[in-house]
Amino acid sequence: MLCVAVKKRRGNFSLDACFELPTPGVVALFGRSGCGKTTLVNVIAGLLDPDSGRVALDDVVLLDTERRICLPPERRRIGYVFQDARLFPHLSVAANLKYGERRAPARRYVSLDAVAGLLDLGPLMDRRTHQLSGGERQRVAIGRALLSQPRLLLLDEPLASLDAARRDEVLPYLETLRDQLHVPMVYVSHDFDEVLRLATCIVLMESGKTIAQGGVGEMSLNKDLRSIIGADAVGAIVDGTVLGTDPSSGLMRVRVGRGELKVQAATAAVGAKLRVQLLARDLIVATQAPRNLSVRNTLSAVVTAVTDDDADSDLIAMDIGETLIMARVTKAASRELGLAPGLPVWALVKSVSLRSHAFAAPPAIAAPPAISPGSPGA
């Protein structure tokens, strides 16, 4: 469990953050630029002293101002990956990685060879940092942080300085670390696509305060999140189970709620978990069972709420079997169809609309004994 409750005033800015979320997993600190995300992770890392507060990871107290406990950064066993890689330019990739090893405690849970394999760093070992692409530099920075054997990994917008191609190059490596090493991560971002792919939990921040927190599916329906990500990104995030491949279409069949979706996604084994983003703009609502349509996905649902979206449209929340999704419809259509809580409906979504909106879901994991924190100074 990562427990954070800290306050810090810097000029006209005031940080008042409080959250408590399970580990391992990826906790995304999400919000607009300037909301205090970096200030918060710097407090967690010990790079910035708060005015008051407490930070604890599992059974290790890193900070408690009332008890006058404040472990220095080097004793917190926290790895930090910055927006700029901050590698040593006079050293090779191998030497940069070995610097991380030298900072590690005697008890280690990941080796240099394992990190090089997970991050595909083998071909880069003899290069200097100026010979690397932006994505390669960030992979080396992540590897160096991991080799310090951290009990917690902080990543402060590590992909913000990369173009879209380099970002897409690095994201799969971060997913691999999440799923294979199970190191708890706090991931700072204002890019919701990154959060969608990586996070297991979201802490929403605004003007220095943590205003909401919870699982990704729950938070995807949060009205404060909707106000940040914009109308086009509004929708539900659901985790489904792969049923197999539809032989006629080649699409992957995924069980969500009590229904089934056919999506374009990378091949996954039957039983694997897949995370799917259903954007409200892409869903069509029908009050009669649809027939003879090109749309491949039809989910039976029950309307749970109808809320104002803007002057011309409503958001329709629908239950598809202990799972909520949303559709955006015009107010005129909402009136004409008589959409109201309790009404049985069908939600339609084109398979092509789900392209680039389906990813491997984080597995349900328990903290392995290999990364037991031990003593604070380990």
C-alpha positions as CSV (number, residue, x, y, z in Angstrom):
1,M,0.0,0.0,0.0
2,L,1.3,3.5,-0.9
3,C,0.0,6.1,1.5
4,V,0.6,9.8,0.8
5,A,-0.8,12.8,2.7
6,V,1.4,15.9,2.2
7,K,1.1,19.7,2.2
8,K,3.5,22.1,0.6
9,R,3.3,25.8,-0.2
10,R,5.6,27.3,-2.9
11,G,4.9,31.0,-3.6
12,N,1.3,31.2,-4.7
13,F,1.0,27.5,-5.3
14,S,-0.3,25.2,-2.6
15,L,0.0,21.4,-2.7
16,D,-2.5,19.5,-0.6
17,A,-2.4,15.8,-1.7
18,C,-3.8,12.7,-0.1
19,F,-4.2,9.3,-1.5
20,E,-3.9,5.7,-0.5
21,L,-3.7,3.0,-3.1
22,P,-2.7,-0.6,-3.4
23,T,0.6,-1.8,-4.7
24,P,2.1,-3.3,-6.9
25,G,0.6,-1.7,-10.0
26,V,0.8,1.6,-11.8
27,V,-0.7,4.6,-10.1
28,A,-1.1,7.4,-12.6
29,L,-1.1,11.0,-11.4
30,F,-3.2,12.7,-14.0
31,G,-4.2,16.3,-14.5
32,R,-3.5,19.4,-16.5
33,S,0.0,20.9,-16.6
34,G,0.8,22.9,-13.5
35,C,-1.6,21.0,-11.2
36,G,1.2,19.8,-8.9
37,K,2.1,16.3,-10.2
38,T,5.8,16.9,-10.3
39,T,5.8,18.6,-7.0
40,L,4.1,15.6,-5.5
41,V,6.5,13.0,-6.9
42,N,9.4,15.2,-5.7
43,V,8.0,15.1,-2.2
44,I,7.6,11.3,-2.4
45,A,11.2,10.9,-3.7
46,G,12.6,13.1,-0.9
47,L,13.8,15.8,-3.3
48,L,11.5,18.3,-1.8
49,D,10.6,18.7,1.9
50,P,6.9,19.2,2.6
51,D,5.5,21.6,5.2
52,S,3.7,18.6,6.8
53,G,2.7,15.1,5.9
54,R,3.4,11.4,5.8
55,V,4.6,9.0,3.1
56,A,4.7,5.3,3.6
57,L,5.2,2.3,1.3
58,D,3.9,-0.9,2.8
59,D,5.5,-1.2,6.2
60,V,8.3,1.4,5.6
61,V,7.6,5.0,6.7
62,L,9.6,7.3,4.4
63,L,8.3,10.6,5.8
64,D,6.3,11.5,8.9
65,T,6.7,15.2,10.0
66,E,4.9,14.6,13.3
67,R,7.3,11.9,14.3
68,R,10.2,13.8,12.7
69,I,11.0,11.0,10.3
70,C,12.4,12.0,6.9
71,L,14.6,9.5,5.2
72,P,17.0,11.1,2.7
73,P,16.5,10.2,-1.0
74,E,19.3,7.8,-1.1
75,R,17.8,5.7,1.7
76,R,14.3,5.6,0.3
77,R,15.1,3.0,-2.4
78,I,13.1,4.9,-5.0
79,G,14.0,4.9,-8.6
80,Y,13.2,8.2,-10.5
81,V,12.9,8.5,-14.3
82,F,12.7,12.2,-15.4
83,Q,11.3,13.7,-18.5
84,D,14.8,14.2,-19.8
85,A,16.8,11.0,-19.4
86,R,19.7,12.6,-17.5
87,L,22.2,10.0,-18.5
88,F,25.9,10.6,-18.1
89,P,27.1,11.7,-21.5
90,H,30.7,10.7,-21.0
91,L,29.7,7.1,-20.2
92,S,28.6,4.2,-22.4
93,V,25.1,2.7,-22.1
94,A,26.7,-0.2,-20.1
95,A,28.5,2.2,-17.8
96,N,25.3,4.2,-17.2
97,L,23.5,1.0,-16.3
98,K,26.3,-0.2,-14.0
99,Y,26.1,3.1,-12.1
100,G,22.6,2.1,-11.1
101,E,23.9,-1.3,-10.0
102,R,26.4,0.4,-7.7
103,R,23.6,2.2,-5.9
104,A,21.8,-1.1,-5.2
105,P,21.5,-2.9,-1.9
106,A,23.1,-6.3,-1.5
107,R,19.8,-8.1,-1.9
108,R,18.7,-7.8,-5.6
109,Y,15.6,-8.9,-7.5
110,V,16.7,-8.0,-11.1
111,S,20.0,-8.4,-12.8
112,L,21.7,-6.4,-15.5
113,D,21.2,-9.2,-18.0
114,A,17.5,-9.3,-17.1
115,V,17.0,-5.6,-17.5
116,A,18.9,-5.6,-20.8
117,G,16.6,-8.3,-22.0
118,L,13.4,-6.7,-20.8
119,L,14.3,-3.3,-22.4
120,D,16.1,-4.7,-25.4
121,L,19.3,-2.8,-24.5
122,G,21.8,-5.5,-25.6
123,P,22.6,-3.9,-29.0
124,L,23.1,-0.5,-27.4
125,M,25.6,-1.4,-24.6
126,D,28.8,0.0,-26.3
127,R,27.1,3.3,-27.5
128,R,27.5,6.7,-26.0
129,T,24.3,8.5,-25.1
130,H,24.6,11.0,-28.0
131,Q,24.3,8.1,-30.4
132,L,20.9,7.1,-29.1
133,S,17.4,8.1,-30.1
134,G,15.1,9.8,-27.6
135,G,13.2,6.5,-27.1
136,E,16.5,4.6,-26.6
137,R,17.7,7.1,-24.0
138,Q,14.5,6.7,-22.0
139,R,14.8,3.0,-22.0
140,V,18.4,3.3,-20.7
141,A,17.2,5.7,-18.0
142,I,14.5,3.2,-17.0
143,G,17.0,0.4,-16.9
144,R,19.4,2.4,-14.7
145,A,16.6,3.2,-12.3
146,L,15.6,-0.5,-12.1
147,L,19.1,-1.6,-11.4
148,S,19.2,0.4,-8.2
149,Q,16.6,-2.3,-7.1
150,P,13.9,0.3,-6.1
151,R,10.9,-0.6,-3.9
152,L,9.1,2.1,-5.9
153,L,9.6,3.6,-9.4
154,L,8.6,7.2,-10.1
155,L,8.3,8.2,-13.7
156,D,7.7,12.0,-14.3
157,E,6.3,12.3,-17.8
158,P,9.0,10.1,-19.3
159,L,7.5,10.2,-22.8
160,A,6.6,13.9,-23.0
161,S,9.7,14.9,-24.9
162,L,9.3,12.1,-27.5
163,D,7.4,12.2,-30.8
164,A,4.5,9.9,-31.4
165,A,6.6,7.2,-33.0
166,R,9.2,7.1,-30.2
167,R,6.4,7.2,-27.6
168,D,4.8,4.1,-29.2
169,E,8.2,2.5,-29.2
170,V,8.7,2.9,-25.4
171,L,5.2,2.1,-24.2
172,P,5.3,-1.7,-24.8
173,Y,8.5,-1.8,-22.6
174,L,6.7,-0.1,-19.8
175,E,3.9,-2.6,-20.1
176,T,6.4,-5.4,-19.9
177,L,7.9,-4.0,-16.7
178,R,4.5,-3.6,-15.2
179,D,3.4,-7.2,-16.0
180,Q,6.7,-9.1,-15.4
181,L,8.6,-7.3,-12.7
182,H,5.6,-6.0,-10.7
183,V,7.6,-3.1,-9.4
184,P,5.1,-0.5,-8.0
185,M,5.1,2.6,-10.2
186,V,3.8,6.2,-9.8
187,Y,3.4,7.5,-13.4
188,V,3.0,11.2,-14.0
189,S,1.2,12.2,-17.2
190,H,-1.2,14.6,-18.8
191,D,-1.6,12.2,-21.8
192,F,-4.7,10.1,-21.3
193,D,-3.6,7.5,-23.9
194,E,-0.6,6.7,-21.8
195,V,-2.7,6.4,-18.7
196,L,-5.2,4.1,-20.5
197,R,-2.4,1.7,-21.5
198,L,-0.4,1.6,-18.3
199,A,-2.4,2.5,-15.2
200,T,-4.1,0.2,-12.8
201,C,-5.3,3.2,-10.7
202,I,-5.7,6.9,-11.3
203,V,-5.2,9.8,-8.9
204,L,-6.8,12.9,-10.5
205,M,-5.2,16.2,-9.6
206,E,-6.4,19.8,-10.0
207,S,-4.8,23.0,-8.7
208,G,-2.6,21.2,-6.2
209,K,-5.2,18.9,-4.8
210,T,-6.1,15.3,-5.3
211,I,-9.7,15.4,-6.2
212,A,-10.5,11.8,-7.1
213,Q,-8.9,8.4,-7.1
214,G,-9.8,4.8,-8.1
215,G,-9.5,2.1,-10.6
216,V,-9.2,3.0,-14.3
217,G,-12.7,1.7,-15.2
218,E,-14.3,3.6,-12.3
219,M,-12.4,6.8,-13.1
220,S,-13.2,6.7,-16.8
221,L,-16.7,7.7,-15.8
222,N,-15.7,10.5,-13.4
223,K,-17.1,13.9,-14.4
224,D,-13.9,15.7,-13.3
225,L,-11.8,13.5,-15.6
226,R,-14.2,14.2,-18.5
227,S,-13.7,18.0,-18.0
228,I,-9.9,17.5,-18.5
229,I,-9.6,15.0,-21.3
230,G,-12.3,16.8,-23.5
231,A,-15.4,15.6,-25.2
232,D,-13.8,13.5,-27.9
233,A,-12.0,11.3,-25.3
234,V,-15.0,10.8,-23.1
235,G,-16.0,7.1,-22.7
236,A,-15.8,4.0,-20.6
237,I,-12.8,1.8,-20.1
238,V,-13.7,-1.8,-19.6
239,D,-11.6,-4.9,-19.0
240,G,-12.7,-8.0,-21.0
241,T,-11.7,-11.6,-21.4
242,V,-10.4,-12.9,-24.8
243,L,-12.7,-15.7,-26.1
244,G,-10.8,-16.4,-29.3
245,T,-10.6,-15.2,-32.9
246,D,-13.7,-15.0,-35.1
247,P,-12.8,-17.1,-38.2
248,S,-15.0,-15.2,-40.6
249,S,-13.6,-11.8,-39.8
250,G,-10.3,-12.4,-38.1
251,L,-11.4,-10.1,-35.3
252,M,-10.7,-11.0,-31.7
253,R,-13.8,-11.9,-29.6
254,V,-13.8,-10.3,-26.2
255,R,-16.3,-10.9,-23.4
256,V,-17.3,-7.6,-21.7
257,G,-20.1,-7.6,-19.1
258,R,-22.8,-10.0,-20.4
259,G,-22.0,-9.2,-24.0
260,E,-19.3,-9.7,-26.5
261,L,-17.2,-7.4,-28.7
262,K,-15.2,-8.1,-31.8
263,V,-12.1,-5.9,-31.9
264,Q,-9.0,-5.4,-33.9
265,A,-6.1,-6.1,-31.6
266,A,-2.9,-8.0,-31.3
267,T,-3.3,-11.7,-31.0
268,A,-3.8,-12.8,-27.4
269,A,-4.4,-16.2,-25.8
270,V,-7.9,-17.3,-24.9
271,G,-8.5,-16.2,-21.3
272,A,-6.2,-13.2,-21.5
273,K,-7.4,-9.9,-20.3
274,L,-7.9,-7.1,-22.7
275,R,-8.6,-3.4,-21.9
276,V,-11.0,-1.7,-24.3
277,Q,-11.9,2.0,-24.5
278,L,-15.5,2.6,-25.7
279,L,-15.7,6.3,-26.7
280,A,-19.1,7.8,-26.1
281,R,-18.9,9.5,-29.5
282,D,-18.7,6.1,-31.2
283,L,-21.7,4.4,-29.6
284,I,-25.1,4.3,-31.1
285,V,-28.2,3.6,-28.9
286,A,-31.2,1.6,-30.2
287,T,-34.4,0.9,-28.4
288,Q,-35.2,-2.1,-30.6
289,A,-33.0,-5.1,-31.4
290,P,-31.0,-4.1,-34.5
291,R,-31.1,-6.2,-37.7
292,N,-29.2,-6.3,-41.0
293,L,-26.5,-3.8,-40.0
294,S,-22.9,-3.6,-40.9
295,V,-22.1,-2.8,-37.3
296,R,-20.4,-5.9,-35.8
297,N,-20.9,-5.2,-32.1
298,T,-24.3,-5.1,-30.4
299,L,-24.5,-5.1,-26.6
300,S,-27.8,-5.4,-24.7
301,A,-28.0,-2.8,-21.9
302,V,-30.2,-1.0,-19.5
303,V,-30.1,2.8,-19.2
304,T,-28.9,3.8,-15.7
305,A,-28.7,7.6,-16.1
306,V,-29.2,10.5,-18.6
307,T,-27.1,13.6,-17.9
308,D,-26.5,16.9,-19.7
309,D,-23.3,16.8,-21.8
310,D,-23.6,20.2,-23.4
311,A,-26.4,22.4,-24.8
312,D,-27.2,20.0,-27.6
313,S,-26.3,16.5,-26.3
314,D,-26.8,14.1,-23.4
315,L,-24.6,11.4,-22.0
316,I,-26.4,8.1,-21.7
317,A,-25.0,5.7,-19.1
318,M,-25.8,2.0,-19.7
319,D,-25.3,-1.2,-17.7
320,I,-24.1,-4.1,-19.9
321,G,-23.8,-6.5,-16.9
322,E,-22.0,-5.0,-13.9
323,T,-20.1,-2.8,-16.3
324,L,-21.1,0.7,-17.3
325,I,-20.5,2.3,-20.7
326,M,-21.6,5.7,-22.1
327,A,-23.0,7.1,-25.3
328,R,-23.4,10.6,-26.5
329,V,-26.7,11.4,-28.3
330,T,-28.4,14.6,-29.2
331,K,-31.0,15.9,-26.8
332,A,-33.6,15.6,-29.6
333,A,-32.8,11.9,-30.1
334,S,-32.9,11.3,-26.3
335,R,-36.4,12.8,-26.1
336,E,-37.7,11.0,-29.2
337,L,-36.4,7.6,-28.0
338,G,-37.7,8.2,-24.5
339,L,-34.3,7.4,-23.0
340,A,-34.6,7.2,-19.2
341,P,-33.2,5.0,-16.4
342,G,-34.5,1.5,-16.5
343,L,-35.1,1.4,-20.2
344,P,-33.7,-1.7,-22.0
345,V,-31.6,-0.7,-25.0
346,W,-28.9,-1.9,-27.4
347,A,-25.5,-0.2,-27.7
348,L,-23.9,-0.5,-31.1
349,V,-20.2,0.2,-31.9
350,K,-18.3,-0.4,-35.1
351,S,-15.3,-2.7,-34.8
352,V,-13.3,-0.2,-36.8
353,S,-14.0,2.4,-34.1
354,L,-12.1,0.2,-31.6
355,R,-8.9,0.2,-33.6
356,S,-6.1,1.5,-31.4
357,H,-8.4,1.4,-28.4
358,A,-7.7,-2.1,-27.2
359,F,-4.7,-3.1,-25.2
360,A,-3.5,-5.9,-22.9
361,A,-5.0,-5.2,-19.4
362,P,-2.8,-5.2,-16.3
363,P,-2.9,-8.6,-14.7
364,A,-4.2,-9.2,-11.2
365,I,-1.0,-9.5,-9.2
366,A,0.2,-9.9,-5.6
367,A,3.4,-8.4,-4.3
368,P,6.2,-11.0,-4.8
369,P,8.5,-11.6,-1.8
370,A,11.5,-10.8,-4.0
371,I,11.0,-7.0,-3.6
372,S,10.3,-7.0,0.1
373,P,11.6,-3.6,1.2
374,G,13.6,-4.9,4.2
375,S,15.2,-2.2,6.4
376,P,14.9,1.4,5.4
377,G,18.6,1.6,4.6
378,A,18.8,-1.7,2.7
